[in-house]
């Protein structure tokens, strides 16, 4: 696990060229009011962020970060460990005239990179925590970034979903991978979650699951109080192929009896 950071960074570096073609960037260029599907889903729970100083952890190429900026935040900063992703995010921001700052840094080094207590809102988009081995360390970073009274907004894949295997031939879903935090599980996937023909140059990565109790406890220990928690039966990607159906807005859920699986969740917490 010691080399997880370099392995995962190489994997994300190899995804960037494909995501630049598959992330619908032309809509951001042509429509100043366009928001990503992820942020559109979050809006009813996110509420009014006008006038807030916002940091988006693990921002990738910045589409959700830019969407937060378009909601009227006073300042928006995105941070990511992939040099190619940060470069792409900066280029897109310049193209559309967005006032967004992007910083290249591992999330665990975010306080060193950005300073402490500089933000009213920490936003963590979906598909982020599975790349981090230590959830308590992450929670401590979130707490240090926030001003007193500041808020964490997190939507994430449900740890039960990450513990599932691919559907069996009979369509059943079975628990195969760890639910609780443990050493990283190695995977090799030749293609990312957007459609592309060429295989990824670096298809290997390490994934880390964290149970809901571990996540909530880590935030409490770091000095945050839980203010909201909601589970959803959909996710903004398709992890199980034909077993999932497209329900619009970039969201997918189980085709057969979707109410049996909490696929994602939204968690909000405030710094004491």
Order of alpha helices (4+ residues) and beta strands (2+ residues): alpha-alpha-alpha-beta-alpha-beta-alpha-beta-alpha-beta-alpha-beta-alpha-beta-beta-alpha-beta-beta-beta-beta-beta
